[in-house]
Amino acid sequence: MPRYEYRCRSCGDTFELTRPMAESSAPAACPEGHDDTVKLLSTVAVGGSAKGSGGAGAPAPAAGGGGGGCCGGGCCG
C-alpha cells in the first residue's frame, strides 16, 4: 500500500499516511488533530548507488563497448 506525505497548514507539521490509492485525495487530519492539510508531491528515486568504480555521478559504461557520452555516445558531438 502506498505512503502519502501531507502538511498541516495550521501547525506546519509534515506527516505520512499509508492508505489505498483510491483514498489518496481524501482529507487527512494531522496528528495534532487539525483538518486543514494538503497532500505533498513526493519524489521517487529509481536506480542504484552512484558509488561504483567510476566515482560519484559517473555515467554507467555503455553496452557493447560503444564510447561514452550521453545515450551511449550517439548524441554528443
SULJO-V525828 format. One record per helix or strand of 3 or more residues. SS is the DSSP state (2 for helix, 1 for strand). FROM is the first residue (numbers start at 1). TO is the last residue. If there is no record, write none. Layout:
<<SS & FROM & TO> <SS & FROM & TO>>
This chain:
<<1 & 3 & 8> <1 & 14 & 18> <2 & 21 & 23> <1 & 37 & 39> <2 & 63 & 65> <2 & 70 & 73>>
